[in-house]
Amino acid sequence: MGTCLQFFFISLSAATVFLASPCLAARSEEVSIERVRLLESINTWADLARKASVEGQAAAEIVINLENGVKASTSSATHSVSADVFTLNVVHSKVNQGEIATPSKVPVIWTLEQDTKYTLFNNQGTWTLAVEGIKLLPFSEGSEMYQASQVATRCTSEADIRAKVACERVALFNWYEAQYKSGVFTTKDYLKNPSHKLGRILKGMYGSSVTYYAVKSKGADGWSKILYSLVTIPPVQVDSFTFAQKSKKYKEVEMGMKTTPVYQGSYDGLDLSNYAGLDFPLKNSAEFDKADFQSQRSKAEYFARSGINFGAMTAKGKDPTVQGGTAEYIINFVTPCYKGDKDKYNDPTVECKSSYGRVSWH
């Protein structure tokens, strides 16, 4: 260390003193070695999971991609294996948030707490990845639209949940349509707000003549259902992923995701307590029809394959008889994107498509 010194000056009133510190290159090398050591434990866990089964291969890709996106904040990582239970504990120096790219049309934010835990095991023939410290959060814009439209007040007379949701979504769309036509949701200032993810997504969908008429041609309720589903996304903690082998290829594994609503905590200005009492978990899924979803899925995948598969994974978490998401496309939704090119609205995710991954970590 003595032969490699970085000298710098500190000027004092009486004299100039030379101070010697360890070479920055050496310190960088030490940090790099430590980083490699930490990531080795994560990679070793993933290798063990891959060897366990085809489903384990898919689980490993989910974990590796999530943790690769936040590896700069990894401060410790340990793994263990006992009786075919594969456990990985990762500690981060901060809470990490990564938004799914705007072109994917799913306005949610992966949130990894400082402590995260992954446990892979075979539960009576079903490979399951239990997780702790991971949330999927909406953008505040959704609840802001919902409350500004006052649809809950307008539809209080409806006792049945499906009737209430039908009333709310029609009223919400009528309100949104009027606001959109008046220019509220199309100004550059509005769309440049980082929390206005829905505005940017809808600008590319509702604001596109081709997409607008394509959706409208499928039925009068098309746009109201799309808008309502985006606005009423609830904050949830991810409890587990399930994996079902369909072939010898891990990319064809069928996935489900179980979640629990969460209303405590504040993340980058998003206060989860504001969602308590809105009944978004119930309302967001009230009109889900398994038969319709299955029959229309292939057509919908043409417009947003990764997004539809993400939705299928979520649906399977609530109803195991639903065909879940395909691992190949779910993995896209956890793969970090490093493109970083911004559009005129300062959106850093616009180029996150094709082979570039889908998650922009902050």
SEZAVEX-770159 format. One record per atom (N, C-alpha, C): residue in three letters; y negated, z, x. Coordinates in steps of 0.05 Angstrom, whole numbers, plus 5000, padded with zeros to 4 digits. Layout:
N
ALAYZX
...
END
This chain:
362
MET502450005016
MET500050005000
MET497550005017
GLY497750135041
GLY495350165058
GLY494349905069
THR496049715072
THR495149455084
THR493949275063
CYS494149355038
CYS493049185017
CYS491049345000
LEU488449325007
LEU486349484994
LEU484249304982
GLN483349384959
GLN481149244946
GLN478649414949
PHE476649324964
PHE474249484970
PHE472049404950
PHE470649604941
PHE468349544924
PHE466149744931
PHE463749664924
PHE461349824930
PHE460549994907
ILE459750234912
ILE458250394892
ILE455650474905
SER453450374894
SER450750434906
SER449750704896
LEU449050864915
LEU447851124909
LEU444951124919
SER443351314911
SER440551324919
SER440251364949
ALA442151524961
ALA441851594989
ALA443451405007
ALA445551294997
ALA447251125015
ALA449050944999
THR450350765013
THR452350585000
THR455050675011
VAL456750744992
VAL459350855000
VAL461550654994
PHE463350605014
PHE465650435010
PHE467850604998
LEU468950514976
LEU471250644964
LEU473650454964
ALA475950554970
ALA478350384971
ALA480150464948
SER481150254933
SER483050304911
SER485450134916
PRO487750204903
PRO490150034906
PRO489549754898
CYS490849574912
CYS490449284907
CYS491049224878
LEU489149074865
LEU489549004837
LEU492048844833
ALA492648674853
ALA495048504851
ALA497548684850
ALA497548894867
ALA499849074868
ALA500049224841
ARG497749314830
ARG497849444804
ARG498849264782
SER497949014783
SER498948824763
SER501948784765
GLU502848774790
GLU505748744795
GLU507248984784
GLU506149224788
GLU507449464778
GLU507549454747
VAL505349384735
VAL505249364706
VAL507249154695
SER507448934709
SER509348724701
SER512148814703
ILE512848964725
ILE515549064728
ILE516249264705
GLU514249434699
GLU514749624677
GLU515049484651
ARG513449274646
ARG513649124621
ARG516448994619
VAL517348884641
VAL520048764641
VAL522248964634
ARG521949204646
ARG523849414642
ARG523949494612
LEU521549524600
LEU521449594572
LEU522749374554
LEU522149124560
LEU523148904544
LEU526148874548
GLU527148964571
GLU530048934577
GLU531649084556
SER530749324548
SER532249484528
SER532249334501
ILE530049214494
ILE529949054469
ILE531848814471
ASN531848674493
ASN533548444497
ASN536448524498
THR537048754510
THR539848844512
THR540848904484
TRP539249044468
TRP539949094440
TRP540548834425
ALA538748644429
ALA539148384415
ALA541648244424
ASP542348254450
ASP544848134460
ASP547248264447
LEU547248524445
LEU549448664432
LEU549748594403
ALA547448564389
ALA547448484361
ALA548548204358
ARG547848024376
ARG548747754374
ARG551847734378
LYS552847904395
LYS555747894400
LYS557348014377
ALA556048174361
ALA557448314339
ALA558248124317
SER556547934310
SER557147754288
SER555047534286
VAL555647334269
VAL553647124264
VAL551147254250
GLU551747444232
GLU549547574219
GLU547847734239
GLY549247844259
GLY547847994280
GLY545947814296
GLN546747564299
GLN545047364313
GLN542447324298
ALA542647304271
ALA540247274255
ALA538447524257
ALA539747754255
ALA538248004257
ALA536848024284
ALA538147944305
ALA536947964332
ALA534547784334
GLU534547544321
GLU532247374322
GLU529847484307
ILE530447624285
ILE528247754270
ILE526847964287
VAL528448134300
VAL527348354316
VAL525948244341
ILE527248064355
ILE526147964380
ILE523447824374
ASN523247674353
ASN520747534347
ASN518547724339
LEU519247924323
LEU517248124315
LEU516148274340
GLU517948364356
GLU517148524379
GLU515848354401
ASN516648104404
ASN515347924423
ASN512347884416
GLY511847884390
GLY509047844382
GLY507248074389
VAL508348314393
VAL506748544399
VAL507448674426
LYS508748524443
LYS509848634468
LYS507648744487
ALA505248654484
ALA503148764501
ALA502549054495
SER503449144471
SER502949424464
SER505349594467
THR507649484476
THR510049644478
THR509749854500
SER510250104493
SER509950314513
SER512650444520
SER514650424502
SER517350514508
SER519350374489
ALA521750344499
ALA523850224482
ALA526550324492
THR528150424473
THR530850524480
THR532850424459
HIS535250394467
HIS537350304448
HIS539850464452
SER541550464432
SER544150594433
SER546150454415
VAL548650484421
VAL550850374405
VAL552950594400
SER553650634375
SER555650834368
SER557050744343
ALA559750714346
ALA561450634323
ALA560350394308
ASP559750184324
ASP558649934312
ASP556049974297
VAL554550174305
VAL551750204295
VAL549950154318
PHE548249954316
PHE546449874338
PHE543649964331
THR542550144348
THR539950264342
THR537950194364
LEU535550124356
LEU533450064375
LEU530850214366
ASN529750364384
ASN527250504379
ASN525050384397
VAL522850304385
VAL520650194401
VAL518050354394
VAL516650424415
VAL514050564411
VAL511850374421
HIS509750344405
HIS507450174412
HIS505050354417
SER503250254433
SER500850404439
SER498850404416
LYS499250234396
LYS497450214373
LYS498950094349
VAL497750114326
VAL498849974302
VAL498149674306
ASN500149504301
ASN499749214304
ASN499849074277
GLN498048884274
GLN497948724249
GLN497948424255
GLY499648284241
GLY499847994245
GLY499847854218
GLU497947674214
GLU497747534188
GLU499447284189
ILE500847224167
ILE502346984164
ILE500346754161
ALA500946534174
ALA499046304175
ALA498246204148
THR495746124145
THR494646014121
THR496245774110
PRO497145584127
PRO498645354117
PRO501245434103
SER502345674109
SER504845764096
SER504345874068
LYS501845924061
LYS501145994033
LYS502346264024
VAL502746444042
VAL503646714035
VAL501746914047
PRO499847014031
PRO497747194042
PRO498647484046
VAL500247524067
VAL501047794073
VAL500847844103
ILE500848094111
ILE500448174138
ILE502748354147
TRP504248264168
TRP506248434180
TRP504748664194
THR505748904189
THR504449134201
THR506649304215
LEU506449324241
LEU508349494256
LEU506949744265
GLU508049974256
GLU506950234263
GLU507450284293
GLN506250494303
GLN506650564331
GLN509550624337
ASP510950744318
ASP513850794321
ASP515450614302
THR517150444313
THR518850274296
THR521750324304
LYS523550294285
LYS526350334289
LYS527950124275
TYR529950024288
TYR531749824277
TYR534649924280
THR536049914257
THR538850004258
THR540649794245
LEU542349664260
LEU544049454250
LEU546849564246
PHE548049524222
PHE550649634217
PHE552049464195
ASN554649484193
ASN556149344172
ASN556649544149
ASN555449484127
ASN555649654103
ASN557649534083
GLN560149614086
GLN562249514068
GLN562349214066
GLY562249094089
GLY562348804091
GLY559748654091
THR557548794086
THR554848674087
THR553348784111
TRP552648604129
TRP551048684152
TRP548248744143
THR547248974151
THR544649074143
THR543049154167
LEU540449084166
LEU538549174187
LEU536649364173
ALA537049624176
ALA535249824165
ALA532849844185
VAL530449854174
VAL528049874191
VAL526250094182
GLU524850204201
GLU522850414196
GLU520250334211
GLY518050384198
GLY515450324212
GLY514450044209
ILE515449904188
ILE514549624184
ILE513549594155
LYS511249484152
LYS510149434125
LYS509349144122
LEU509149054097
LEU508048804090
LEU505648864072
LEU503248804081
LEU500848874066
LEU499448624056
PRO498248644033
PRO496548424022
PRO493848434034
PHE492248224029
PHE489448224036
PHE487948344012
SER485848494018
SER484348633998
SER483148453976
GLU482848203983
GLU481648013965
GLU483147993938
GLY485748023939
GLY487348003914
GLY486648213894
SER486648473903
SER485948683885
SER483048673876
GLU481348573894
GLU478448543887
GLU478148333865
MET479648113866
MET479547913845
MET480548023819
TYR482748173821
TYR484048283797
TYR482148473782
GLN480848643797
GLN479048843785
GLN476448713776
ALA475448513791
ALA472948383783
ALA473348223757
SER475648123752
SER476247963728
SER476648133704
GLN477048393707
GLN477448583685
GLN479748513666
VAL481748383677
VAL483948293660
VAL485548523649
ALA485748743664
ALA487348973655
ALA486149083629
THR483549093628
THR482149193605
THR482449003581
ARG482348753587
ARG482548553565
ARG485248543552
CYS487248633567
CYS490048603557
CYS491348863551
THR489849073547
THR491049343541
THR492549353515
SER491949183496
SER493349183470
SER496249083472
GLU496848953494
GLU499648853497
GLU501349073509
ALA503349163493
ALA505149373502
ALA507449283519
ASP508549043512
ASP510848933528
ASP509848833555
ILE511248893576
ILE510348823603
ILE510048513606
ARG511948363596
ARG511848073599
ARG509447963583
ALA508948073559
ALA506647983544
ALA504048053557
LYS504048293569
LYS501648393583
LYS501048213607
VAL503148143622
VAL502747973646
VAL501847693637
ALA503047583616
ALA502247323607
ALA499347323599
CYS498447533586
CYS495647563578
CYS493847583602
GLU494647743621
GLU493047783645
GLU492747533662
ARG494947393666
ARG494747163684
ARG493146933672
VAL493246903645
VAL491646693632
VAL488646773635
ALA488047033629
ALA485347123631
ALA484347113660
LEU486047173679
LEU485347163708
LEU484646873716
PHE486346693707
PHE485946413715
PHE483346303702
ASN482846373677
ASN480346283664
ASN477846393679
TRP478046643688
TRP475846763703
TRP475646613730
TYR477846573744
TYR477846453770
TYR476746163768
GLU477646013749
GLU476745733745
GLU473745723742
ALA472645903726
ALA469745903722
ALA468245973748
GLN469346173762
GLN468046253787
GLN468246033808
TYR470545893808
TYR470945683828
TYR469045453822
LYS468745373797
LYS466945153790
LYS464045223796
SER463345483795
SER460645563801
SER460145583831
GLY462245543847
GLY461945543876
GLY462345803890
VAL463046013875
VAL463346283887
VAL465446283909
PHE467746143904
PHE469946163923
PHE470145923943
THR468045763943
THR468145533961
THR465945523982
THR464145723982
THR462045724002
THR463245784030
LYS461945694050
LYS462945734078
LYS462846034085
ASP460746164076
ASP460546454081
ASP462846604069
TYR463546534044
TYR465746674031
TYR468346624046
LEU468946374053
LEU471446304065
LEU471646394094
LYS469446454107
LYS469446544135
LYS470146844136
ASN470046984114
ASN470747264114
ASN473647294120
PRO474447444142
PRO477247464150
PRO479047564128
SER478047724109
SER479747834088
SER480147644065
HIS478747414065
HIS478847224043
HIS481047014048
LYS483447114053
LYS485746934058
LYS486446774033
LEU486346904010
LEU487046753985
LEU485146523981
GLY482546583986
GLY480546373983
GLY481146124000
ARG482046174025
ARG482645944042
ARG485245804034
ILE487145964025
ILE489645834015
ILE489145673990
LEU487645783971
LEU487145643946
LEU485245403950
LYS483545423969
LYS481745193975
LYS483444953983
GLY485645003997
GLY487344784005
GLY489244693984
MET489644853963
MET491544793942
MET490044703917
TYR488644893905
TYR487144843880
TYR484944633886
GLY483844643910
GLY481744453917
GLY482644183925
SER485344143926
SER486443883932
SER487243733906
SER486143503902
SER486743353878
SER489743293875
VAL490943223898
VAL493843153897
VAL495443403888
THR494943633901
THR496443873894
THR495743973866
TYR493143963860
TYR492244053833
TYR493743913811
TYR493843643812
TYR495043493790
TYR498143513792
ALA499243543815
ALA502143573818
ALA503043833804
VAL501544043808
VAL502244303795
VAL501744283765
LYS499444173758
LYS498744153730
LYS500743983714
SER501943783727
SER503943613713
SER506543763706
LYS506943983720
LYS509444133715
LYS509244323691
GLY506844353680
GLY506544533657
GLY503844663657
ALA502944743633
ALA500344863629
ALA500045133644
ASP502245273648
ASP502145533661
ASP502245533691
GLY502645293703
GLY503145273731
GLY501045413749
TRP498545353744
TRP496445463762
TRP495945763756
SER496145843731
SER495846123725
SER498046293738
LYS500446193739
LYS502646333751
LYS502346353782
ILE501446133794
ILE501046143823
ILE498846343830
LEU496546323816
LEU494346503822
LEU495146793818
TYR496446853796
TYR497147133790
TYR499147243810
SER500947073819
SER502947163839
SER501647223866
LEU499547083873
LEU498147133898
LEU496347373896
VAL495047413873
VAL493147633870
VAL494547903868
THR496947913856
THR498248163850
THR500348243871
ILE500148143895
ILE501948233916
ILE501448523923
PRO503548693921
PRO503148973927
PRO503649043956
PRO502549273965
PRO503249363992
PRO505949493992
VAL507649424011
VAL510449534012
VAL511249604040
GLN513049794042
GLN514349844067
GLN517049704066
VAL517849584088
VAL520449444089
VAL522549654095
ASP524649654078
ASP526849854082
ASP529149724097
SER529849474090
SER532149354103
SER532249054098
PHE533748914115
PHE534448634111
PHE537448624108
THR538448454091
THR541348414089
THR541948124098
PHE544448094108
PHE545247834119
PHE547947754109
ALA548247504100
ALA550847414090
ALA551547144104
GLN553747144118
GLN554546904132
GLN555346674113
LYS554246434118
LYS554946204102
LYS556345984119
SER556146014145
SER557545824163
SER557645954191
LYS558345814211
LYS558445924238
LYS555645914252
LYS553645814237
LYS550945794249
LYS549246014238
TYR547946164256
TYR546346394248
TYR543846304232
LYS542946054236
LYS540645964222
LYS541145914192
GLU543745904185
GLU544545864157
GLU545246124143
VAL544946344156
VAL545446604144
VAL543546644120
GLU544546754098
GLU542946814075
GLU541847094077
MET539247124072
MET537947384076
MET536647494051
GLY536647764049
GLY535247904028
GLY533448114042
MET531448204028
MET529648414039
MET528948624018
LYS529648874023
LYS529049084005
LYS526549224014
THR524749283994
THR522249414000
THR521649633980
THR519749803988
THR518750023970
THR515750013970
PRO514450033946
PRO511550043946
PRO510450283961
VAL508150243974
VAL506950463989
VAL504050473984
TYR502950713979
TYR500150743970
TYR498650943988
GLN499751004011
GLN498351184029
GLN497751044055
GLY495451094066
GLY494650984092
GLY492350784089
SER491050744111
SER488850554113
SER489250374137
TYR489050114134
TYR489549934156
TYR487349724157
ASP485749744178
ASP483549554183
ASP481849524158
GLY481149744145
GLY479449734122
GLY480949714095
LEU483549664096
LEU485049634071
LEU486149914064
ASP485050024043
ASP485850294033
ASP488150254013
LEU490550334020
LEU492850294002
LEU492750453977
SER491150673977
SER490950833953
SER489550673930
ASN488050463937
ASN486750303916
ASN488750153899
TYR491150133908
TYR493249983893
TYR494750163874
ALA494550423877
ALA495950613859
ALA494950573831
GLY496750543812
GLY495950513784
GLY495550233774
LEU495550043793
LEU495249753785
LEU497849633775
ASP500049753781
ASP502749663773
ASP503349383784
PHE502349313808
PHE502849053819
PHE505849003824
PRO507449193834
PRO510249133838
PRO511649033813
LEU511149173790
LEU512349093765
LEU511148833754
LYS508548803756
LYS507248573744
LYS507848313760
ASN508048343787
ASN508448113804
ASN511247983798
SER513148133789
SER515848033785
SER516648013756
ALA514848083738
ALA515548103709
ALA516547843697
GLU515447623706
GLU516147363694
GLU518147203711
PHE519247333732
PHE521247193748
PHE523647123732
ASP524446873733
ASP526846773719
ASP528746653740
LYS530946783743
LYS532846693764
LYS533746413760
ALA534446333735
ALA535446063730
ALA533245853737
ASP530845903728
ASP528645723734
ASP528145703764
PHE528145933777
PHE527645933806
PHE529745773821
GLN532245803813
GLN534445663827
GLN534145363822
SER533545283797
SER533444993791
SER531044853803
GLN528845003807
GLN526444873817
GLN526044913847
ARG527845063859
ARG527445143887
ARG527244903906
SER529044713903
SER529144483922
SER526544323920
LYS525444303896
LYS522944153893
LYS520544313906
ALA520644573902
ALA518444743912
ALA518544753943
GLU520944733954
GLU521144743983
GLU519744503997
TYR519444293982
TYR518144053993
TYR515244124000
PHE513944303984
PHE511144373989
PHE510844614009
ALA512744804007
ALA512445044024
ALA515245164029
ARG516745034047
ARG519545114051
ARG519745404061
SER518245474081
SER518445754092
SER517545954071
GLY515345894057
GLY514346074036
GLY516346114014
ILE517645904005
ILE519645923983
ILE522046093992
ASN522846054017
ASN525146204027
ASN524446494031
PHE521946554038
PHE520946824040
PHE521046954013
GLY520146803992
GLY520246913965
GLY523146953956
ALA524946773963
ALA527746803956
ALA528947053969
MET528247103994
MET529147344008
MET528247593993
THR525747593985
THR524647823970
THR526047863943
ALA526547633929
ALA527847643903
ALA530747753906
LYS532147673927
LYS534847773931
LYS534848073936
GLY532748173949
GLY532648463953
GLY532548613927
LYS531548493906
LYS531348623880
LYS533848563863
ASP534948323866
ASP537248233851
ASP539248103870
PRO541448233877
PRO543248123897
PRO544647863888
THR544447793862
THR545747553852
THR544047303857
VAL541547343865
VAL539747113871
VAL540547003898
GLN540346733900
GLN540746613927
GLN538346673944
GLY538946813966
GLY536746913984
GLY535546694001
GLY533946784020
GLY532646604038
GLY534446524061
THR533946284072
THR535546194094
THR534346284120
ALA535946394138
ALA534946524162
ALA533146344179
GLU533846084181
GLU532245904197
GLU529245914189
TYR528745924163
TYR525945924154
TYR524646194154
ILE526346404150
ILE525246674151
ILE524446744180
ILE525946654199
ILE525246694227
ILE522546574234
ASN521946354221
ASN519246234225
ASN517046434217
PHE517646594197
PHE515646784187
PHE515347034203
VAL516847064224
VAL516547284243
VAL515947194271
THR515946924275
THR515446814301
THR512446804308
PRO511746924331
PRO508846924338
PRO507746654343
CYS505246614335
CYS503846364340
CYS501546414360
TYR501446244380
TYR499446284401
TYR497446054402
LYS497345884381
LYS495545654382
LYS492645744384
GLY491745904365
GLY489046024367
GLY486745834361
ASP487245574356
ASP485045394349
ASP483945464322
LYS481345504319
LYS480145574294
LYS478945334280
ASP478845354253
ASP477545144238
ASP474645234232
LYS473345094214
LYS470545154209
LYS470045424195
TYR472345534185
TYR472145804172
TYR473046024191
ASN473345954217
ASN474246144238
ASN477046254232
ASP478646094219
ASP481446174213
ASP483146114238
PRO484246314251
PRO485846264275
PRO488646174270
THR489446144245
THR492246084239
THR492745794229
VAL490645634228
VAL490845374215
VAL492845184229
GLU493145224255
GLU495045054271
GLU497745184273
CYS498245404260
CYS500745544262
CYS502745424242
LYS503945214250
LYS505945074233
LYS507744914251
SER509644774239
SER511644624254
SER513044814273
SER512944754299
SER514444914319
SER512745134332
TYR510345194321
TYR508545374333
TYR508745664324
GLY510645724306
GLY510845994296
GLY508946034273
ARG509046264260
ARG507446304235
ARG505746564236
VAL506046724256
VAL504746984255
VAL502547004277
SER500147064268
SER497847094287
SER497347394289
TRP498047514312
TRP497747804315
TRP494947874325
HIS493848084313
HIS491148174320
HIS491248384341
END
